[in-house]
Structures are given as structure tokens and as C-alpha cells.
Amino acid sequence: MSESAAEPESDMNRYIISLLAANRIGIMAAITTAMDELGANLQEASIAVIQDFFSIVIAADFPDQRDPTLIQEHIEGICNAYNVDVCVKDPEVDVPTILLPEQCDKYLLAISGKNRAGILRKISSQLGQDGVDILDLSATSAEDGETFEMMIKIAVPKALDIMDLQTVMENICSHLEISVDFISENDSAIISSQSQTRMFKL
């Protein structure tokens, strides 16, 4: 996935870069051109287009003489025509606090129902209170805005009683008049919380 082989890997530093702009043809070409000119070695990338806005998060290794300020300014310069907002993070400075694989089990929550303010706040607040890490989240509203569907991938600490978490989540969703389903990555069956509920590990 190398954007450039100009520098040896041993002299590389990793940075996390997020970019946001109105979606326009050619924006990805501008970003990758800037990365190539900086001698970047792309490691991971995630792209989303929401409400016609383009967002990308990139993990890349840069030659050690490329500091975060230079990286940000160069990308902004190359992408000037697209009015891109750029943020560069150093994982050695902004250290993530995540659960290691051996410390957690992964699950998937599928939540749907009537769209109303505060749903995600209440769900994420409870998960945070219980020490549950949100790994991925996607949500869409119906065209009329009346209903929604949301998928949340979570990492649950092994020390947490998963049945207690399941009960709490069902109670929260029930009070909000929405349904929560627990889906296995390897099992397409969905059993609604309104009848019987199962939770599967991913």
C-alpha cells in the first residue's frame, strides 16, 4: 500500500489523519497526491460519504523529518481547491485507551425504531459507564425521518457480566420504544428483544 518508497521504513513515524470536505470528483486524487509527495506509506484508510460530505481517516507512516504541522499544511495546500479540513494526530502523544483483544469479547447490536432525539446519547452513555468500547457505528434514517436503523460493534470487558449488559440495553431500548437485536457475525438469525433475545460473540 506504499504511496512512496523514497524513505526506509526504519525512519518512519506513524500519524493518524482525518479529512472532511464536501464530496467532489477528484478529491481522493488530490489527497493521495499530497500523501505521495510527503513520502507516505499508507497503512489503513476508512472512507464515508454522509449527506454529500466526504470523510476519510488514514493511518500512514511518514519519513521522520515530516512533522505533523508540515503534513497538515502540505495536504491543505494540495487540496486547497476542495476546501478540506485536515487534522493530524500523533498516536505517541494522543495515546488511545482501548481494550486489548485478550481483555474483551466483541458483539454487534442492531437497533431500530422511531427516530427521536437522545437515543444514541443514552445508549453510548450506558456503554461508556460499563467500560464498553464502541468499535464501529453506522446509522441511517428513513427518507421521511420517522424511523432509523443503527448497527454498533462493541468490545465488552471480560470482567463485565454480559447478561447484565444485555438486560440493561434491552431496558433502555424498551423505554425508548425501540428494538435491540443481538446478531452473530456467523449467524444471520435475528431474534427480536420484544420476544426472545440472544447475544452472540463476534
C-alpha positions in Angstrom: 0.0 0.0 0.0 3.0 2.3 -0.3 2.4 5.7 -1.7 6.2 6.2 -2.0 9.3 4.1 -1.5 11.7 7.1 -1.2 12.4 6.6 2.5 13.4 3.5 4.5 10.7 2.2 6.8 13.0 2.4 9.9 13.0 6.2 9.6 9.2 6.4 9.5 6.7 7.8 12.1 3.0 6.9 12.1 0.3 9.6 12.2 -3.5 9.4 12.0 -5.0 11.9 9.6 -8.7 12.8 9.3 -10.1 14.9 6.4 -13.5 16.3 5.8 -14.9 18.2 2.8 -17.9 18.5 0.5 -17.8 15.5 -1.8 -16.3 16.4 -5.2 -14.9 14.4 -8.1 -11.1 14.4 -7.8 -10.8 14.9 -4.1 -9.3 11.4 -3.5 -6.7 12.0 -6.2 -5.6 15.3 -4.5 -5.3 13.6 -1.1 -3.2 10.7 -2.5 -1.1 13.1 -4.5 -0.3 15.0 -1.3 0.5 11.7 0.5 2.8 10.6 -2.3 4.7 13.9 -2.2 5.2 13.6 1.5 6.7 10.1 1.1 3.8 8.4 3.0 3.3 4.7 3.3 -0.4 4.2 3.7 -1.4 1.5 6.3 -5.1 1.9 6.8 -8.0 4.0 5.4 -11.7 4.3 6.1 -14.0 6.5 3.9 -17.6 7.6 4.4 -19.8 9.9 2.4 -22.6 11.3 4.6 -25.1 14.0 3.4 -22.8 14.6 0.4 -19.8 15.2 2.6 -16.7 13.2 2.2 -14.8 12.0 5.2 -11.6 9.8 5.4 -9.4 8.7 8.2 -5.9 7.5 7.3 -3.2 5.8 9.2 0.1 6.3 7.4 3.9 6.2 8.1 5.9 9.3 7.1 9.6 10.0 6.9 10.8 11.2 10.3 11.5 14.7 9.0 7.8 15.2 8.3 6.3 16.6 11.4 2.5 16.9 12.0 2.4 20.7 11.1 4.2 20.1 7.8 2.0 17.2 6.9 -1.2 19.2 7.7 0.0 22.3 5.8 1.1 20.3 2.7 -2.2 18.3 2.5 -4.2 21.5 2.9 -2.2 23.2 0.2 -2.6 20.4 -2.4 -6.3 20.1 -1.5 -6.9 23.8 -1.4 -9.4 23.7 -4.2 -11.6 21.3 -2.3 -11.6 23.3 1.0 -10.6 20.2 3.0 -10.4 20.3 6.8 -7.3 18.4 7.9 -6.4 17.1 11.4 -3.2 15.2 12.2 -2.8 13.2 15.4 0.3 11.6 16.8 -0.6 8.2 18.5 2.5 8.6 20.6 1.1 11.8 22.1 -2.7 11.2 21.9 -2.5 7.7 23.2 -5.7 5.6 22.6 -7.1 3.8 25.6 -8.6 0.7 24.1 -9.3 -2.9 25.3 -6.8 -5.4 24.1 -8.2 -8.5 22.3 -7.5 -10.7 25.2 -9.3 -8.4 27.5 -12.7 -8.3 25.7 -15.3 -10.1 23.7 -16.9 -8.5 20.7 -20.6 -8.2 19.9 -22.9 -6.5 17.5 -26.0 -4.5 18.4 -28.7 -3.8 15.8 -31.1 -1.1 17.0 -34.1 0.3 15.1 -37.4 2.1 15.6 -38.9 5.5 15.9 -36.4 8.3 15.3 -36.1 10.7 18.2 -33.5 12.9 19.9 -31.3 11.4 22.6 -31.3 7.8 21.6 -27.6 7.5 20.8 -26.7 9.6 23.8 -28.5 7.3 26.2 -27.1 4.1 24.6 -23.5 5.3 24.3 -23.6 6.8 27.9 -24.6 3.4 29.3 -21.9 1.6 27.3 -19.3 4.1 28.4 -20.4 3.8 32.0 -19.9 0.0 31.8 -16.5 0.3 30.2 -17.6 -0.9 26.8 -15.7 0.3 23.8 -17.6 1.3 20.6 -15.5 -0.1 17.7 -17.8 0.8 14.8 -21.1 2.5 14.3 -23.3 3.2 11.3 -26.8 4.7 11.4 -29.3 5.7 8.7 -32.7 7.4 8.9 -35.7 6.7 6.6 -36.4 9.2 4.0 -39.3 10.6 6.0 -37.1 10.9 9.1 -39.6 9.0 11.2 -37.6 5.8 11.7 -33.9 4.8 11.9 -31.6 1.8 11.9 -28.3 1.6 13.7 -25.5 -1.0 13.9 -23.0 -0.8 16.8 -20.0 -3.1 17.1 -18.7 -3.2 20.7 -15.9 -4.6 22.7 -17.1 -5.8 26.1 -14.6 -6.3 29.0 -14.4 -9.9 30.0 -15.0 -8.9 33.6 -18.4 -7.5 32.8 -21.4 -9.8 33.1 -22.7 -9.9 29.5 -26.2 -10.9 30.6 -26.4 -7.9 32.9 -25.4 -5.7 30.0 -27.9 -7.3 27.7 -30.7 -6.7 30.3 -29.7 -3.1 30.7 -29.6 -2.4 27.0 -33.0 -4.1 26.5 -34.5 -1.9 29.2 -33.1 1.3 27.7 -34.4 0.4 24.3 -37.7 -0.6 25.6 -38.2 2.7 27.4 -37.3 4.5 24.2 -39.8 2.4 22.3 -37.2 0.9 20.0 -35.9 -2.6 19.5 -32.5 -4.0 20.0 -31.3 -7.2 18.4 -28.1 -9.1 19.1 -26.6 -10.6 15.9 -23.8 -13.1 15.4 -21.3 -12.4 12.6 -21.6 -16.0 11.7 -25.4 -16.4 12.3 -27.8 -14.5 10.2 -30.7 -15.2 12.5 -32.2 -12.2 14.3 -34.4 -12.7 17.3 -36.2 -9.5 18.4 -35.9 -8.3 22.0 -39.7 -8.0 22.0 -40.0 -11.8 22.0 -36.8 -13.6 22.8 -33.3 -12.2 22.7 -29.9 -13.9 22.2 -26.5 -12.3 22.2 -23.7 -13.8 20.1 -20.0 -13.2 20.3 -18.3 -11.9 17.1 
